Amino acid sequence: MNRRPERISFRFSARSRFAACLVGSADGGLAPGWWDLDGTKPPYAGDAPHYREGLPAETTATQVLPTEDGGLLWLRGAAGSGRHLLLLSHHATAGPLPAESLAVEARGLRLVSGGPRGTLALAVETAHDGRTRVWRVRPAPLRLGDPVTLPGRVTALLPLDGTGCRYATDLEGPEGCRPVSLDLRDGRWHALASPAGGRIHRLLLSAPASGLLLTASDPGDGRLRIATLGDRARLDFPDRLNSLDGAVLPLAADPAGERVALRVSRGARARLFLYDVAADRPRPAALPPGAFHPVAGWSAGGLRVVYAAPDRPADLVTVPDTATHRPSSDAASPTPGTPDVPDVPGTSHAATEWFATPSGRFEAIHLGEWRTAPTVVVALHGGPEDHWTLGFDPVLARLSEAGAAVVAPNQRGSTGYGRAHAEAIHGAWGVPDLADIRFLVRTLTEQRPPDAEPPVLLGTSYGGFLALLAVCADPYAWARCAVIAPFLSARGLRERSSPAVHALIDRHGLGEPPKDDLGPRDVERLAHRIRVPLLALHGCDDPVVPVDETRRLHRSLAGADGPERAPHDCLVIAGAGHHPLQERGGAELTDRLVSFLTAGFPGRRRTLAPSELTVADAAVRHRRPSAVFGHISHDERTTP
């Protein structure tokens, strides 16, 4: 099968002349990709043989950043260690050649475009004491120098002029966040002056050429404001800008600071708007709904956004009518120099659908026709502070290409649908969201032919936890279940996870055990109820969900008694992190996952290779018992 390369972690240089990202290779690894957007240098797609042989593969944690002189910086870090390797390469026709490297000991280091003349970029470090240091990345030799210290954590650095010396940022301290300006020349910082008409709150975007700052007001208001700095500083609340229906995120300003590209998201869909600041006039761009990554670049050559759709991996697209010399075509065009990029297609085989439940309704993305497809995969997102969009997911795309229909629900707990929808699971992980999934499988089953195979479950991280609960709650409602990096309970994960995950759980609250037929949402306690073939994948070096969660799952399943014990395969992947399918060897894992999930197709067999945690059980041949929902059914099952 001809697989389209996946591209992630897009970044632009300070003036948007160059772009870079991580590109998936044929074997599932990642390597840097690089584009000269307004020039003539050929693109580099991350697959040069000498590169792959000379350096190890990147991971999803690798940061790539193009420099304004045509170089490429990338930063590798070991999870939780504070040790980083910074590399600088220079473009060549065969790809970027590694030239210099620098070992760096720093906590929470990230690369930021910009910096004064003679600086490749900025590096921002968050120290253990909560202070932030901003370094200049200098070449010849590659080094970090001239640190400036701020008494708190900071968000993005937004340039305030064309020198690369003055920046605005949100500074988080004991009294909360406040916008400040920072001058790298003398290391001084001070609070941004409050313009007439109100106080600046959270900073979103700057346009140095016009002195414009796009800001958000406090959470109780939620409106967007335009701040103009200078001798006559002022603060405006544009009516039309704030009338857009959806969550608005500014992506980039044009070189003159007169127009702003906006991503407007509403549920699973997002649209791109071009906003005329002076006229307070937003108009939709000529791109169909899809997913727009939260980065963009706007240079004299036009606005480039990172666009994806369910049938199109993320790629750079030039937006019509945004270049200094505007094109005559009204159709979206690929960025010059981007290899093998077709015109932006529609998404005819992907759509959104609303499913009603006794408690309300939720939106889901579906690929293919779930009512008639031989296999229906219900895909549960991670997070839980996340949601499915009309973007590209390589696993879901592979399943669709294999003939399966995919239903990806944004059940309660998902973001993008208002505070009440997202906060429904606070203190109740696996309660209202599980109720939605249980109702969904009932709906899918009732609207498919009587002899159709039951739906199949796929879940990652929090979605893996929810998927395991679903097959515990309704053992005979599902055909198979696959989970990636799952955990077994909120309390157990809190005890064994990193401080960041610990804080996420505390923010949501553990709550009281629900008083229903399942009781406490602990898969270790409930694993004996699982009756379907199960495949679990987990990276040994997962910094988010410890691999011991899957080992505990294996022990619980292996210890279950009775003739209906679930056949399962728990694979621990050496050297992999939280996203094993996106790392070296991920292509083979994806093949195995897709084969497992589509095992019910006519003429196919379920074949699972052995592993250190494999239980050699035959697959269960599914039939529909008279009652598959609710409590455990005692209908007899058959095995081949």
C-alpha positions as CSV (number, residue, x, y, z in Angstrom):
1,M,0.0,0.0,0.0
2,N,1.4,3.4,-0.9
3,R,1.4,5.3,2.4
4,R,1.2,9.1,2.4
5,P,3.9,10.6,4.7
6,E,2.6,12.1,7.9
7,R,3.9,15.5,8.9
8,I,3.9,16.9,12.4
9,S,5.4,19.7,14.5
10,F,5.4,22.5,11.8
11,R,7.4,25.6,12.5
12,F,8.3,28.8,10.6
13,S,11.4,31.0,10.6
14,A,11.1,34.5,12.1
15,R,10.1,36.1,8.8
16,S,8.3,33.0,7.4
17,R,10.8,32.5,4.6
18,F,11.5,28.9,5.7
19,A,9.4,26.1,7.2
20,A,10.3,22.8,8.8
21,C,8.5,19.9,10.4
22,L,9.0,16.2,11.2
23,V,8.2,13.8,8.4
24,G,7.2,10.2,8.9
25,S,9.4,7.7,7.0
26,A,8.4,4.5,5.4
27,D,9.4,2.4,8.5
28,G,7.4,4.6,10.8
29,G,10.3,6.8,12.1
30,L,10.6,10.6,11.9
31,A,13.1,12.9,10.3
32,P,13.3,16.6,9.7
33,G,11.6,18.2,6.6
34,W,12.5,21.6,5.3
35,W,11.1,24.1,2.8
36,D,12.4,27.3,1.2
37,L,9.0,29.1,0.8
38,D,9.9,32.2,-1.2
39,G,13.1,31.1,-2.8
40,T,14.5,28.5,-5.2
41,K,16.2,26.0,-2.9
42,P,14.7,22.5,-3.3
43,P,12.7,21.1,-0.4
44,Y,14.1,18.4,1.8
45,A,11.6,15.7,2.8
46,G,13.5,13.9,5.5
47,D,14.4,10.7,3.6
48,A,18.0,11.3,2.5
49,P,19.8,7.9,2.9
50,H,23.0,9.4,4.3
51,Y,20.8,11.2,6.9
52,R,19.1,8.0,8.0
53,E,22.4,6.1,8.2
54,G,24.3,8.8,10.1
55,L,21.8,9.8,12.8
56,P,19.2,8.0,14.9
57,A,15.5,8.6,14.2
58,E,13.7,11.5,15.8
59,T,10.8,11.1,18.2
60,T,7.6,13.2,18.6
61,A,9.4,15.2,21.3
62,T,12.0,16.5,18.9
63,Q,11.7,20.2,18.1
64,V,12.6,21.4,14.7
65,L,13.1,25.1,13.8
66,P,14.2,26.7,10.6
67,T,16.6,29.7,10.8
68,E,16.4,32.8,8.7
69,D,19.7,32.1,7.0
70,G,18.4,28.7,5.6
71,G,19.7,26.5,8.4
72,L,17.8,24.0,10.5
73,L,18.0,23.6,14.2
74,W,16.6,20.6,16.0
75,L,16.5,19.8,19.6
76,R,16.4,16.3,21.1
77,G,15.6,15.7,24.7
78,A,15.5,12.7,27.0
79,A,12.2,12.7,28.9
80,G,12.5,14.0,32.4
81,S,16.3,14.1,32.4
82,G,17.0,17.7,31.5
83,R,19.6,16.6,29.0
84,H,19.2,17.9,25.4
85,L,21.2,17.7,22.2
86,L,21.0,20.7,20.0
87,L,22.0,20.2,16.3
88,L,22.5,22.7,13.5
89,S,22.5,21.7,9.9
90,H,22.9,23.6,6.6
91,H,20.9,23.0,3.5
92,A,22.2,21.0,0.6
93,T,20.6,19.5,-2.4
94,A,20.7,16.1,-0.9
95,G,19.2,17.2,2.4
96,P,20.5,19.0,5.5
97,L,23.9,17.8,6.5
98,P,24.7,17.6,10.2
99,A,27.4,20.2,10.9
100,E,27.4,21.1,14.6
101,S,26.0,19.8,17.8
102,L,25.8,21.0,21.4
103,A,24.9,19.1,24.6
104,V,22.7,21.2,26.9
105,E,21.6,20.6,30.5
106,A,18.4,22.5,30.9
107,R,14.9,21.9,32.2
108,G,11.9,22.4,29.8
109,L,14.0,23.8,27.0
110,R,12.2,25.0,23.9
111,L,13.2,26.8,20.7
112,V,11.6,30.0,19.6
113,S,12.0,31.8,16.3
114,G,13.6,35.3,16.4
115,G,16.5,37.0,18.1
116,P,18.8,40.0,17.3
117,R,21.2,40.0,14.4
118,G,23.7,37.3,14.7
119,T,21.3,35.0,16.5
120,L,19.9,31.8,15.0
121,A,16.9,31.6,17.4
122,L,16.0,31.9,21.1
123,A,16.0,29.1,23.6
124,V,13.6,29.3,26.6
125,E,14.3,27.4,29.7
126,T,12.0,26.9,32.7
127,A,14.1,26.4,35.8
128,H,13.2,24.3,38.8
129,D,12.5,27.4,40.8
130,G,9.9,28.5,38.3
131,R,12.0,31.2,36.8
132,T,12.5,31.5,33.0
133,R,15.8,32.0,31.2
134,V,15.9,33.2,27.6
135,W,19.1,32.4,25.8
136,R,20.4,33.4,22.4
137,V,21.4,30.5,20.1
138,R,24.6,31.6,18.4
139,P,26.5,29.9,15.6
140,A,30.2,29.3,14.9
141,P,30.6,27.6,17.3
142,L,27.0,26.6,18.2
143,R,26.3,27.8,21.7
144,L,23.8,29.3,24.1
145,G,24.7,32.8,25.4
146,D,23.5,36.0,26.9
147,P,20.8,34.6,29.2
148,V,18.1,36.9,30.5
149,T,16.1,35.8,33.5
150,L,12.5,36.5,34.3
151,P,10.8,35.8,37.7
152,G,8.2,33.3,36.5
153,R,7.1,31.1,33.6
154,V,6.3,32.7,30.3
155,T,4.2,31.9,27.3
156,A,5.1,32.7,23.6
157,L,7.6,35.5,22.9
158,L,5.9,38.0,20.5
159,P,8.1,40.4,18.7
160,L,7.4,44.1,19.3
161,D,9.7,45.5,16.6
162,G,11.9,44.4,13.7
163,T,15.1,44.3,15.6
164,G,14.5,40.9,17.3
165,C,15.4,42.5,20.6
166,R,12.0,43.5,22.1
167,Y,9.3,41.0,22.9
168,A,6.0,40.8,24.7
169,T,5.0,37.8,26.8
170,D,2.7,36.7,29.5
171,L,4.6,36.3,32.8
172,E,3.2,33.9,35.3
173,G,4.0,34.7,38.9
174,P,2.5,34.3,42.4
175,E,-0.2,36.9,41.6
176,G,-1.2,35.3,38.3
177,C,-0.3,36.2,34.7
178,R,0.5,39.7,33.5
179,P,1.7,40.9,30.1
180,V,5.2,42.3,30.1
181,S,7.8,43.5,27.6
182,L,11.3,42.2,27.5
183,D,14.4,43.8,26.0
184,L,17.2,41.3,25.2
185,R,19.8,44.1,24.9
186,D,19.8,45.0,28.6
187,G,17.8,42.1,30.1
188,R,15.2,44.5,31.5
189,W,11.5,43.8,31.6
190,H,8.5,45.8,32.7
191,A,4.7,45.5,32.6
192,L,3.0,46.6,29.4
193,A,1.3,50.0,29.8
194,S,-2.4,49.8,30.0
195,P,-3.9,51.5,26.9
196,A,-6.9,53.8,27.1
197,G,-10.1,51.7,27.3
198,G,-8.9,48.9,29.6
199,R,-6.1,46.5,30.5
200,I,-4.3,44.1,28.3
201,H,-4.9,40.5,29.3
202,R,-3.6,37.4,27.6
203,L,-1.4,38.0,24.6
204,L,-2.2,36.1,21.4
205,L,-0.4,37.7,18.4
206,S,1.7,40.6,17.5
207,A,2.3,42.5,14.2
208,P,5.5,44.6,14.7
209,A,5.0,46.6,11.5
210,S,1.8,48.2,12.7
211,G,2.3,47.9,16.5
212,L,-0.7,45.7,16.8
213,L,-1.3,43.2,19.6
214,L,-4.2,40.8,19.5
215,T,-5.2,39.9,23.0
216,A,-7.9,37.9,24.8
217,S,-9.8,39.4,27.8
218,D,-10.1,37.6,31.1
219,P,-12.0,34.2,31.1
220,G,-15.2,35.7,32.4
221,D,-15.5,37.8,29.2
222,G,-13.7,35.8,26.5
223,R,-13.7,38.6,24.0
224,L,-10.8,39.5,21.6
225,R,-9.2,42.9,21.8
226,I,-7.0,44.9,19.5
227,A,-4.2,46.7,21.4
228,T,-2.3,49.4,19.5
229,L,0.9,50.4,21.3
230,G,2.9,53.6,20.9
231,D,2.4,57.2,21.7
232,R,-1.4,56.9,21.5
233,A,-1.9,53.4,22.9
234,R,-5.5,52.2,22.8
235,L,-7.6,49.1,23.3
236,D,-10.5,48.2,21.0
237,F,-13.2,45.5,21.0
238,P,-14.0,44.9,17.3
239,D,-17.7,43.9,17.0
240,R,-17.4,41.7,13.9
241,L,-14.3,40.0,15.1
242,N,-16.1,39.0,18.3
243,S,-19.2,37.9,16.4
244,L,-17.5,34.9,14.7
245,D,-19.3,31.7,15.6
246,G,-16.7,29.5,17.3
247,A,-13.4,29.5,19.2
248,V,-11.1,32.0,17.5
249,L,-7.3,31.5,17.3
250,P,-5.1,34.0,15.5
251,L,-2.5,32.3,13.4
252,A,-0.4,35.0,11.7
253,A,-0.4,38.6,10.6
254,D,0.6,39.8,7.2
255,P,4.0,41.7,6.9
256,A,2.2,45.1,7.1
257,G,0.2,44.1,10.1
258,E,-3.1,45.0,8.3
259,R,-4.6,41.5,8.0
260,V,-4.7,38.6,10.4
261,A,-5.4,34.9,9.6
262,L,-7.8,33.4,12.1
263,R,-8.7,29.7,12.8
264,V,-12.4,29.5,13.8
265,S,-13.2,26.2,15.4
266,R,-16.7,24.9,16.2
267,G,-16.7,21.4,17.5
268,A,-14.9,19.0,15.1
269,R,-14.8,21.5,12.2
270,A,-12.5,24.5,11.6
271,R,-12.6,27.3,9.0
272,L,-9.9,29.8,8.1
273,F,-10.8,33.5,8.0
274,L,-8.9,36.5,6.8
275,Y,-9.5,39.5,9.0
276,D,-9.1,43.1,7.9
277,V,-8.1,45.0,11.0
278,A,-8.9,48.5,10.0
279,A,-12.3,47.6,8.5
280,D,-13.1,45.1,11.2
281,R,-14.1,42.7,8.4
282,P,-13.5,38.9,8.6
283,R,-14.1,36.8,5.4
284,P,-13.7,33.1,4.9
285,A,-10.7,31.9,3.0
286,A,-11.1,29.5,0.0
287,L,-10.4,26.4,1.9
288,P,-12.9,23.7,2.9
289,P,-13.4,22.8,6.5
290,G,-10.7,20.7,7.9
291,A,-8.0,21.0,10.6
292,F,-5.6,24.0,10.7
293,H,-2.6,23.6,12.9
294,P,-2.0,26.5,15.4
295,V,1.0,27.8,13.4
296,A,1.1,29.7,10.1
297,G,3.6,31.9,8.2
298,W,2.8,35.1,6.3
299,S,5.5,36.6,4.1
300,A,5.6,38.6,0.9
301,G,4.9,35.3,-0.9
302,G,1.6,34.8,0.8
303,L,0.0,33.1,3.8
304,R,1.0,29.5,4.3
305,V,-1.2,27.4,6.7
306,V,-0.8,23.9,7.8
307,Y,-4.0,22.2,6.5
308,A,-5.2,18.6,7.0
309,A,-8.4,16.7,6.3
310,P,-9.3,13.1,7.0
311,D,-8.1,12.0,3.6
312,R,-5.1,14.4,3.4
313,P,-2.1,14.4,5.8
314,A,-1.1,17.8,7.1
315,D,0.8,19.9,4.6
316,L,1.7,23.5,3.8
317,V,-1.0,25.2,1.6
318,T,-0.7,28.7,0.2
319,V,-3.9,30.7,0.7
320,P,-5.2,32.6,-2.3
321,D,-5.3,36.4,-2.4
322,T,-2.7,36.8,0.3
323,A,0.6,37.3,-1.6
324,T,2.0,40.8,-2.4
325,H,1.4,39.9,-6.1
326,R,-2.0,38.2,-5.7
327,P,-2.7,35.2,-7.9
328,S,-5.6,35.2,-10.3
329,S,-6.7,31.7,-9.3
330,D,-9.4,31.3,-6.7
331,A,-8.5,27.8,-5.8
332,A,-6.1,26.9,-3.0
333,S,-2.7,25.9,-4.2
334,P,0.1,24.0,-2.6
335,T,3.1,25.8,-1.3
336,P,5.8,26.2,-4.0
337,G,8.5,23.6,-3.6
338,T,6.3,21.2,-1.6
339,P,6.6,17.8,-3.2
340,D,3.6,15.7,-4.4
341,V,0.9,18.0,-3.0
342,P,-2.4,17.8,-4.9
343,D,-5.0,20.5,-4.9
344,V,-7.0,20.6,-1.7
345,P,-9.7,18.0,-2.0
346,G,-13.1,17.8,-0.5
347,T,-13.7,15.3,2.3
348,S,-16.6,13.4,0.7
349,H,-16.0,10.1,2.5
350,A,-15.7,11.9,5.9
351,A,-18.4,13.8,7.7
352,T,-19.7,14.7,11.1
353,E,-22.8,13.3,12.7
354,W,-24.6,14.0,16.0
355,F,-25.7,11.1,18.2
356,A,-28.5,11.6,20.7
357,T,-28.4,10.2,24.2
358,P,-30.8,10.4,27.2
359,S,-28.5,13.1,28.6
360,G,-28.1,15.2,25.5
361,R,-26.1,14.6,22.3
362,F,-22.5,14.6,21.1
363,E,-20.8,15.0,17.7
364,A,-18.7,12.3,16.0
365,I,-16.6,12.1,12.9
366,H,-17.2,9.2,10.7
367,L,-15.2,7.8,7.8
368,G,-17.1,5.5,5.5
369,E,-20.7,4.2,5.9
370,W,-20.9,2.7,9.4
371,R,-24.4,1.2,8.8
372,T,-23.2,-1.1,6.0
373,A,-19.5,-1.6,6.4
374,P,-18.3,-5.1,7.4
375,T,-16.4,-3.6,10.3
376,V,-17.1,-0.5,12.4
377,V,-14.3,0.9,14.5
378,V,-15.2,3.2,17.4
379,A,-12.1,5.3,18.0
380,L,-11.8,7.0,21.4
381,H,-9.4,10.0,21.7
382,G,-6.9,10.6,24.5
383,G,-6.6,13.5,26.7
384,P,-9.1,13.7,28.3
385,E,-8.7,17.4,27.4
386,D,-8.9,16.8,23.7
387,H,-11.3,16.1,20.9
388,W,-11.4,14.7,17.4
389,T,-11.3,17.1,14.5
390,L,-11.7,16.9,10.7
391,G,-7.9,16.4,10.5
392,F,-5.8,13.5,9.4
393,D,-5.1,10.5,11.7
394,P,-2.9,7.9,10.0
395,V,-4.4,4.9,11.9
396,L,-8.0,6.0,11.1
397,A,-7.0,6.6,7.5
398,R,-5.4,3.1,7.3
399,L,-8.6,1.6,8.7
400,S,-10.7,3.4,6.2
401,E,-8.4,2.3,3.3
402,A,-8.8,-1.3,4.5
403,G,-12.6,-1.0,4.1
404,A,-13.6,-0.4,7.7
405,A,-15.9,2.4,8.7
406,V,-14.7,4.6,11.6
407,V,-16.8,6.5,14.1
408,A,-14.8,8.9,16.3
409,P,-17.0,10.4,19.0
410,N,-16.5,13.5,21.0
411,Q,-18.4,12.3,24.0
412,R,-18.8,14.2,27.2
413,G,-15.5,15.3,28.6
414,S,-14.2,16.3,25.1
415,T,-13.1,19.9,24.6
416,G,-14.5,22.2,21.9
417,Y,-18.2,22.1,22.9
418,G,-18.3,24.5,25.8
419,R,-17.4,24.3,29.5
420,A,-20.3,22.1,30.6
421,H,-19.5,19.4,28.0
422,A,-15.8,19.4,28.9
423,E,-16.3,19.5,32.7
424,A,-18.9,16.8,32.8
425,I,-16.2,14.3,33.7
426,H,-14.5,16.4,36.4
427,G,-14.4,14.1,39.4
428,A,-16.1,11.4,37.3
429,W,-13.6,9.8,34.9
430,G,-15.3,7.0,33.1
431,V,-18.8,7.8,34.2
432,P,-20.7,10.2,31.9
433,D,-18.3,9.6,29.0
434,L,-18.7,5.8,29.4
435,A,-22.5,6.3,29.5
436,D,-22.2,8.0,26.1
437,I,-20.1,5.3,24.6
438,R,-22.5,2.6,25.9
439,F,-25.4,4.4,24.3
440,L,-23.4,4.9,21.1
441,V,-22.7,1.1,20.7
442,R,-26.3,0.4,21.2
443,T,-27.2,2.9,18.5
444,L,-24.7,1.5,16.0
445,T,-25.8,-2.0,16.7
446,E,-29.5,-1.3,16.3
447,Q,-29.0,0.5,12.9
448,R,-26.8,-2.2,11.3
449,P,-28.0,-5.5,9.8
450,P,-29.0,-8.2,12.3
451,D,-26.2,-10.5,11.3
452,A,-23.5,-7.8,11.2
453,E,-20.4,-8.0,13.3
454,P,-20.5,-6.0,16.5
455,P,-18.5,-2.8,16.6
456,V,-14.8,-2.8,17.4
457,L,-13.1,-0.5,19.9
458,L,-9.8,1.4,19.6
459,G,-8.6,3.8,22.3
460,T,-5.3,5.6,23.1
461,S,-4.2,6.8,26.6
462,Y,-7.4,8.1,28.3
463,G,-9.3,6.6,25.4
464,G,-7.7,3.3,26.2
465,F,-8.9,3.5,29.7
466,L,-12.4,4.4,28.5
467,A,-12.3,1.5,25.9
468,L,-11.3,-1.0,28.6
469,L,-14.2,0.2,30.8
470,A,-16.6,-0.1,27.8
471,V,-15.7,-3.8,27.2
472,C,-16.0,-4.4,30.9
473,A,-19.4,-2.8,31.0
474,D,-20.9,-4.5,28.0
475,P,-18.8,-7.6,27.4
476,Y,-20.8,-8.9,24.4
477,A,-21.5,-5.6,22.7
478,W,-18.1,-5.5,21.0
479,A,-16.2,-7.7,18.7
480,R,-12.6,-6.8,19.6
481,C,-10.7,-4.1,21.5
482,A,-7.3,-2.5,20.9
483,V,-5.7,0.0,23.3
484,I,-2.5,2.0,23.1
485,A,-0.8,3.3,26.2
486,P,-3.8,2.7,28.4
487,F,-4.1,3.2,32.2
488,L,-6.4,1.2,34.5
489,S,-7.7,3.8,37.0
490,A,-7.4,7.5,37.8
491,R,-6.2,6.8,41.4
492,G,-3.6,4.3,40.3
493,L,-2.3,6.6,37.5
494,R,-2.0,9.4,40.0
495,E,0.1,7.3,42.3
496,R,2.5,6.1,39.6
497,S,2.7,8.9,37.0
498,S,4.7,12.1,36.5
499,P,4.1,15.4,38.3
500,A,2.4,16.8,35.2
501,V,-0.1,13.9,34.9
502,H,-0.5,14.1,38.7
503,A,-1.5,17.8,38.4
504,L,-3.9,17.0,35.5
505,I,-5.7,14.4,37.7
506,D,-5.9,16.8,40.6
507,R,-7.3,19.5,38.4
508,H,-10.1,17.2,37.4
509,G,-10.6,15.7,40.8
510,L,-11.0,12.0,41.7
511,G,-14.5,12.3,43.0
512,E,-16.5,9.6,44.8
513,P,-17.0,6.1,43.3
514,P,-20.1,5.9,41.3
515,K,-23.0,3.9,42.7
516,D,-23.9,1.8,39.7
517,D,-23.4,-1.8,38.5
518,L,-19.7,-1.2,37.7
519,G,-18.7,0.6,40.9
520,P,-15.2,2.2,41.1
521,R,-13.7,2.7,37.6
522,D,-10.7,0.4,38.1
523,V,-10.0,-2.0,35.2
524,E,-7.8,-4.2,37.4
525,R,-10.9,-5.0,39.5
526,L,-13.2,-5.4,36.4
527,A,-10.8,-7.2,34.0
528,H,-12.5,-10.6,34.6
529,R,-15.6,-9.2,32.8
530,I,-13.7,-8.8,29.5
531,R,-14.9,-11.4,26.9
532,V,-13.4,-10.1,23.6
533,P,-10.0,-10.5,22.0
534,L,-7.8,-7.6,23.2
535,L,-4.6,-6.1,21.9
536,A,-2.6,-3.7,24.0
537,L,0.5,-1.7,22.8
538,H,2.7,0.3,25.2
539,G,6.1,1.9,25.0
540,C,8.6,0.9,27.6
541,D,9.8,4.6,27.9
542,D,6.4,6.1,28.1
543,P,6.8,9.3,30.1
544,V,3.0,9.9,30.4
545,V,1.4,6.6,31.3
546,P,3.9,4.2,32.9
547,V,4.3,0.9,31.0
548,D,3.5,-0.9,34.3
549,E,-0.2,-0.1,33.6
550,T,-0.2,-2.5,30.7
551,R,1.7,-5.1,32.6
552,R,-0.9,-4.9,35.4
553,L,-3.6,-5.3,32.7
554,H,-1.8,-8.5,31.5
555,R,-1.6,-9.9,35.0
556,S,-5.3,-9.2,35.6
557,L,-6.4,-10.8,32.3
558,A,-4.1,-13.8,32.7
559,G,-5.4,-14.4,36.2
560,A,-9.1,-14.5,35.2
561,D,-10.7,-17.9,35.5
562,G,-13.4,-19.6,33.5
563,P,-13.9,-20.8,29.9
564,E,-14.7,-17.3,28.7
565,R,-11.4,-15.8,29.6
566,A,-10.5,-13.1,27.1
567,P,-7.7,-13.9,24.6
568,H,-5.3,-11.1,24.8
569,D,-1.9,-9.9,23.6
570,C,0.0,-7.2,25.5
571,L,3.0,-5.9,23.6
572,V,5.7,-3.9,25.4
573,I,7.8,-2.0,22.9
574,A,11.4,-1.4,23.9
575,G,12.6,2.2,23.4
576,A,9.2,3.6,22.5
577,G,7.4,6.4,24.3
578,H,3.8,7.5,24.6
579,H,3.2,7.3,20.8
580,P,4.8,4.1,19.7
581,L,3.0,4.1,16.3
582,Q,4.8,7.4,15.4
583,E,8.3,6.2,16.2
584,R,10.8,3.8,14.6
585,G,9.0,0.5,13.9
586,G,5.6,2.2,14.1
587,A,4.7,1.1,10.6
588,E,4.8,-2.6,11.5
589,L,2.9,-1.9,14.7
590,T,0.3,-0.1,12.7
591,D,0.0,-3.0,10.3
592,R,-0.5,-5.3,13.2
593,L,-3.1,-3.1,14.8
594,V,-5.1,-2.7,11.5
595,S,-5.0,-6.4,10.9
596,F,-6.3,-7.1,14.4
597,L,-9.1,-4.6,14.2
598,T,-10.2,-5.8,10.8
599,A,-9.9,-9.5,11.6
600,G,-13.6,-10.1,11.0
601,F,-13.4,-9.3,7.3
602,P,-14.3,-12.3,5.1
603,G,-11.3,-14.2,4.0
604,R,-9.0,-12.9,6.7
605,R,-7.6,-14.5,9.8
606,R,-6.5,-12.8,13.0
607,T,-2.8,-13.5,13.4
608,L,-0.8,-12.1,16.3
609,A,2.9,-12.7,16.6
610,P,4.2,-13.8,20.0
611,S,5.7,-11.4,22.6
612,E,6.9,-11.6,26.1
613,L,3.4,-11.0,27.4
614,T,1.4,-13.0,24.9
615,V,-1.3,-15.4,26.0
616,A,-1.8,-18.0,23.2
617,D,-5.6,-18.0,22.8
618,A,-7.6,-18.4,19.7
619,A,-9.8,-15.6,18.5
620,V,-13.4,-15.6,19.6
621,R,-15.9,-16.2,16.9
622,H,-18.7,-13.6,17.5
623,R,-22.4,-14.1,17.4
624,R,-25.1,-11.9,18.8
625,P,-26.5,-13.0,22.1
626,S,-30.0,-12.1,23.0
627,A,-28.9,-9.4,25.5
628,V,-25.5,-7.8,25.0
629,F,-25.9,-4.5,26.9
630,G,-25.9,-3.8,30.6
631,H,-24.9,-6.5,33.1
632,I,-22.8,-9.5,32.2
633,S,-24.7,-11.9,30.0
634,H,-24.4,-15.6,30.7
635,D,-25.2,-16.6,27.1
636,E,-22.8,-19.3,26.0
637,R,-20.0,-18.3,23.7
638,T,-18.3,-20.4,21.1
639,T,-14.6,-20.6,20.2
640,P,-13.1,-22.2,17.1
